[in-house]
Amino acid sequence: MVYGLSVRRALFDLVWGGVPVETAARRLGVSRNTGHNWWYQAGAMTLTQGHGATGLARPGKTDSSGGRGHRLSLDERIVIMRLRDQKMSMADIGRALDRDRSVVKREIDRNANADGDYHAGMAHARAAERACRPKPFRLADHPMAAEITDWLDQGWSPKLISTWLAHSFPDDRLRQVSHETIYQCLYVQTRGTLRADLWQQLSTKRSARKPRGRVERRGAHYGEAFTIAQRPPQADDRSVPGHWEGDLILGTGCQSAIGTLVERTTRFTLLLHLPNDHTAETVAKAMIEAMKDLPEQLRQSLTWDRGSELAKYKDIHMALGLPVYFCDPHSPWQRPTNENTNRLLRFWFEKGTDLSIHTAADLRRVQNMINSRPRPVLKLQTPAQCLATLLEHPNGPEVAPAP
C-alpha cells in the first residue's frame, strides 16, 4: 500500500511527541515495520529505550519566541514546513518570517530529514541536539592528530597547520581543523588527544594565553641617522625585493646572541653567527660576510632597531652599498617581518638559554629549515622557492601577495 506524505508526517508528530513507533503506526493503520522504516529513513533522532524520541526539543522545553537575532523557534519551523509544502521559494518564506532567505536555506540544509522532507518538530529536535553543550572536542580521534603532533614538534604554528590542512584537503572537512581548536587543545589539557607537553613547542613557550593589551618595549634612545620615515616607499609595500629587516635574538642575561636578517618580500632569512660577542664590530663583520655575495638588487635597504650593536652601520653601508634605516624609539612593530621571524626562531633558540652553544652549522641547518617552511603569506610557497623564482626572473611579478 502507498501512503501519502501526510501519513508519514502524522507518524513523525506522534513519535516526536513521545509516542512509541509501534503505537503510532497502529494508530495510523500502518505496519510496525513500515513505521520504523519511515522513522529511520528520515534520519530521525535516537529513540529512548527503543520507544519515544528523545525529548530535547518538545513543546514547552525550549523558548519559542524566535525573531531576528535569535535562533529559529518551533513556531517558525512550522511556518517553514507549511510554506515549503506550498512550494513557496526560500525568499518568500524568509519574508513571511521576517528573516533573510539564507536563514531559511541554512535551516533546511541542516535539519531536513535524510529523505529530503522537512518536518518542523524533528528539525527543532535536531537543532536542539546540535546546540547542546559541552560539544565533543574537535581533535578527539581526529584523523590528522598524529600529523598535527609531528608538525608541532617541528615548530609549525597552529595557524600554519590549519592553513596547510585547508590547502591540502580542500574537499575533506574531516581532515581540517582550525588553529583555535589546536590552541584550545594545547592550553586545556583535558580537551583532546595531543600530548600534554606540546605547548612547549610553540614559539612563545607559553602554557597559557597571554592577556591582550600588553606592549613589549625594549631598547634605548640613540642618536639620529637615517630614520624609517626616510626609507623608500617601495620598501613599505614590498613591491621591490631587496629590503631587509634585522635584529638580535638574545640569550641568558643578554650575554649571547644570534643575528637575524629577513627579506621583506620573500621572507628569506639569514642568521648571523656571533659565538663570542655581539659588539658593533662583530655584528658588522658577520653581516658583511653573510650578505656580500647577494646580487646588488637584493641589497636595497636594511631596517634595524635602535641598538648599540649597529653602531658601525656606516661600515655596513660602505661595504655592501646597503643604506641602514633605524626604527623610531621603542617601536619594534616597525619591523614586523623580522619580529614575526624571530618569534618563529625561538622554537630552536629558546629564551633564557645560552645561544653561544649553537655552531655555525647549527645556524645553517635552522636557516634552511625556516626557509623551507611553507608560508601562508606566500600562498604556501617557501621563502627559498620565492627567492629562487626572483633570482631566475628578476623582472617578473611580485613574489609576496600581501604585506
WOLINHU-V279253 format. One record per pair of residues at least 12 apart in sequence whose ideal C-beta (glycine too) atoms are under 7 Angstrom apart, sorted by the first residue. I is the first residue (numbers start at 0). GAP is how many residues later the second one is. Records with the same first field share a line. If there is no record, write none. Layout:
BEGIN
I: GAP, GAP
END
This chain:
BEGIN
2: 27
4: 112
6: 21, 23
7: 30
8: 110
9: 18
10: 13, 14, 17, 24, 27
11: 30, 107, 109, 110
12: 108
13: 13
14: 24, 37, 38
15: 37, 105, 106, 109
16: 41
17: 34, 35, 37
18: 33
19: 31, 32
20: 14, 15, 18
21: 13
40: 73, 74
41: 71, 72, 73, 75, 80
42: 70, 71
43: 78
44: 80, 81, 84
52: 72
55: 69, 72, 73
56: 67, 68, 70, 71
58: 15
61: 12, 66
67: 30
70: 56
71: 35
73: 46, 50
75: 21
76: 43, 46, 47
77: 42
78: 17, 18
79: 13, 24, 27, 38, 40
80: 37, 38, 39
82: 13
83: 34
89: 14, 15
106: 16
110: 12, 15, 16
136: 54, 55
137: 39, 43
138: 38, 42, 46, 53, 54, 55
139: 52, 53
140: 52
141: 35
142: 31, 32
143: 21, 31, 33
144: 48, 49
147: 13, 34, 46
148: 45, 46, 49
151: 46, 49
152: 48
154: 46, 48, 189, 192, 193
156: 46
157: 21, 24, 25
158: 20
159: 216
160: 18, 21
161: 15, 16, 17, 20
162: 213
163: 210, 216
164: 12
166: 213
185: 12, 13
186: 12, 21, 22
200: 146
202: 140, 141, 143, 144
204: 145, 146
216: 113
218: 86, 87, 88, 110, 111
219: 86
220: 85, 108
221: 84
224: 88, 99, 101
225: 97, 98, 99, 100
226: 98, 99
227: 75, 97, 98, 99, 100, 106
229: 95
230: 70, 72, 94
231: 69
234: 29, 65, 66
236: 166
237: 26, 27, 162, 165
238: 159
239: 60
240: 22, 24, 25, 57, 149, 158
241: 55, 56, 57, 58
242: 21, 57, 58
243: 17, 18, 19, 20, 57, 58
244: 17, 19, 58, 90, 92, 93
245: 13, 14, 15, 56, 58, 92
246: 13, 57, 58, 88, 91, 95
247: 30, 59, 61
248: 93, 96, 100, 106
250: 102, 103, 104, 105
251: 100, 101, 102
255: 98, 99, 100
256: 17, 21, 98
257: 13, 14, 16, 91, 97, 100, 105
258: 12, 13, 15, 24, 27, 28
259: 78, 81, 82, 85
260: 29
261: 75, 76, 79
262: 35
263: 73
264: 133, 134, 135
265: 117, 120, 121, 124, 133, 134
266: 70, 108, 111, 116
267: 103, 115, 116, 119
268: 72, 98, 101, 102, 114
269: 20, 97
270: 92, 95, 96
271: 14, 15, 18
272: 13, 87, 90
273: 12
274: 81
277: 31
278: 30
279: 28, 29, 30, 31, 32
280: 31
282: 26, 27
283: 28, 31, 32
286: 29
287: 28, 31, 32
290: 29
291: 28
295: 25
296: 97
298: 21, 22, 23
300: 21, 22, 24
301: 20, 22
302: 22, 24, 32
303: 20, 22
304: 22, 27, 30
305: 20, 21, 23
309: 14
343: 26
344: 25
347: 18
370: 12, 13
371: 12
376: 23, 25
377: 22
378: 22
385: 13
END
